[in-house]
Amino acid sequence: VHEILVDRWNKSNTPLHCLAHSFNPRYYSLSWLNEASNRQPPHQDNEISKERKNCLKRIFPNNKEFRAVQVEYAKFSGCLESFTDSDSMSDRGKIDPKHWWLLYGSSTPLLQKLALKLLGQPSSSSCAERNWSTYSFVHSIKRNKMTPQRAEDLVFVHTNLRLLSSRSPTFKEGGSKMWDVGGDHHDSFEDVGVLEVANLSLDEPDIEAVIFTDDGLENEENENIEVE
């Protein structure tokens, strides 16, 4: 059980998670710190500080910009200069983090822009759902004798090939534009299986109106639909 807990913690303990934790003003407020005796602000945590630095170095490869954003973070975390305002300090634990940065982050433009972009990411299960959809293509009713490790490897390869191909300008226009949906049978959808309309709507907006049923491919507006 302990190993499972540690693995789950490490999975969510990435440099980007540490950066988001460091940018949340709530974790610097006295109201949050006083809730438990072992709590400390992110800039005093060695592990979080190390991962935050690694992440900032990757985002700002230019040494001049990296030093500038480091100075801005020092002002924010230490409540220096413009962050000494009483309203700024009291609102850290009271209002939404994005609203706080919009109100009080103008003196640190690099940090404000990055914090709004990072803290504005919604929590979503779409990545997990997409992974299971890929797994359903690999391990289906007709193809179910492979070992779990082989199926996992094929899903890994499929997902990464899809990510690499999506960077190509021909991904949405060329002959491979339906590859991630229908695989090698993208011209007919035969033996592909039942697809979720939600999955298609993310990457293929042209076929959002298509309804997939057990009887085949239907369209409310036109029965004779052509899928390229």
Residue pairs with C-beta under 8 A, 6 or more apart in sequence:
13 47
13 51
14 51
15 51
15 52
15 54
15 55
15 58
16 55
16 118
17 51
18 42
18 47
18 48
18 51
18 52
18 55
19 51
19 52
19 55
19 56
19 118
20 118
20 119
20 121
21 27
21 42
21 48
22 42
22 43
22 48
22 49
22 52
22 73
22 77
23 97
23 101
23 111
23 114
23 115
23 118
23 119
24 42
24 97
24 119
25 76
25 91
25 92
25 93
25 97
25 100
25 101
26 32
26 92
26 93
26 97
27 33
27 41
27 42
28 41
28 42
28 77
28 79
28 92
29 89
29 92
29 93
29 94
30 93
31 93
32 39
32 93
33 39
33 40
33 41
41 77
42 48
42 49
42 52
42 77
43 49
43 73
43 77
43 78
52 73
56 66
56 69
56 70
56 73
57 66
59 114
60 66
60 69
60 110
65 110
68 110
69 110
69 111
69 114
72 108
72 109
72 110
72 111
73 108
73 111
74 80
75 81
75 82
75 83
75 107
75 108
76 83
76 105
76 108
76 111
79 88
79 89
81 107
82 88
82 104
82 106
82 107
83 89
83 104
83 107
85 104
87 104
88 100
88 103
88 104
91 100
91 103
91 104
92 100
95 103
97 115
97 119
98 116
98 119
98 120
101 112
101 115
101 116
101 119
102 112
102 116
105 111
105 112
105 115
105 116
106 112
126 202
129 196
129 198
129 199
130 199
130 202
131 155
131 159
133 195
133 196
133 199
134 155
134 158
134 159
135 151
135 155
136 193
137 158
137 183
137 192
137 193
138 146
138 151
138 154
138 155
138 158
139 146
139 151
140 193
142 191
146 154
162 179
162 180
165 171
165 176
165 179
165 180
166 180
168 174
170 176
170 177
171 177
177 228
178 186
178 187
178 204
178 227
178 228
179 186
180 203
181 192
181 195
181 199
181 200
181 203
181 204
182 188
182 189
182 192
183 192
185 191
185 192
186 227
187 227
187 228
189 217
189 227
194 212
194 214
195 212
197 208
197 210
197 211
197 212
200 207
200 208
200 210
201 208
207 227
209 219
209 220
209 221
210 217
210 218
210 219
210 225
211 218
211 219
211 220
212 218
217 225
217 227
219 225
